[in-house]
Amino acid sequence: MNCPFCGYSESKVVDSRPAERERIRRRRECLSCQRRFTTYEIIETTPLMVIKKDRSRQPFDREKLLGGLLRACKKRPVSIETLEKAVEEIEYTFANSFEKEVESTRIGEMAMQKLRDIDLVAYVRFTSVYRDFGSIDEFMNELKYLQQKK
């Protein structure tokens, strides 16, 4: 593990404890600059493959999903911990479904459901990009749907 501050490749583990859902949180100290940083380890399993719209396949990337949620929540009162928990729940759902492949649309739909519960403005942002609204009418229909759901 390279130090995020100085790049040195050796560190010592200062503290180790279980984190949520098959993860281990490790507090490390760089042997060069003595600064501390946290890493998380996960148990490696068969990777979940995502079937993209063009039918190509790629491994599930939790950072890519988290990045999309972060963009949707930009300048919104949503904590990073809330979004990380949402990504973790999505990943956990598919990892425990015993499916080795999942369509990207299912992941996107689940992400929209999570955002709907977290922040409606972020949900609308994410949905407008994800569903690629082609007109104001499509956008307005989604807003009307949200109004009715309230």
Phi, psi and omega in degrees: 000120178279141178295130179288348183264313183243349177085000180298143190271354182242138178213164176243149179277122181267322182211144179219133179206155178294142174248191182290144169046076172064029178239152177239129178265127179237130174263123185241156175233128180292135180282350179263301185263354179064013176278153183254148177210162183249139173234157176237134177248141177237152178289129182278128178233183175299126184293142174284127180261137180256128177267113182283172181299328179276009179075004174284162182237144175210155180296147176299134180237103183296329180293325178294317178295315179299320178299319178296319179292321178297319178297320180293330184262011181302131180062028176245153182280061181237127182281153177297326179297322178297317181289320177298322178295320178297315179297318179298318179295320178296312180298316181297320179301312182284326179294326181269002180273356181063017174270139178266341179225143179218142180286143182300331180296325178293321178294316179298318179296319180293323177297320178297319179299316180297315180294326179300323179280336184273307185201120184293325178294316177297322178300313181296319177300309182298315182296320182296325178281315184297316181272355176053059179305129182265349181210166177294328180300317179297318178298314181295322177299320178294318178296320177297320177300317179295321178299317180294324181292332179293000000 
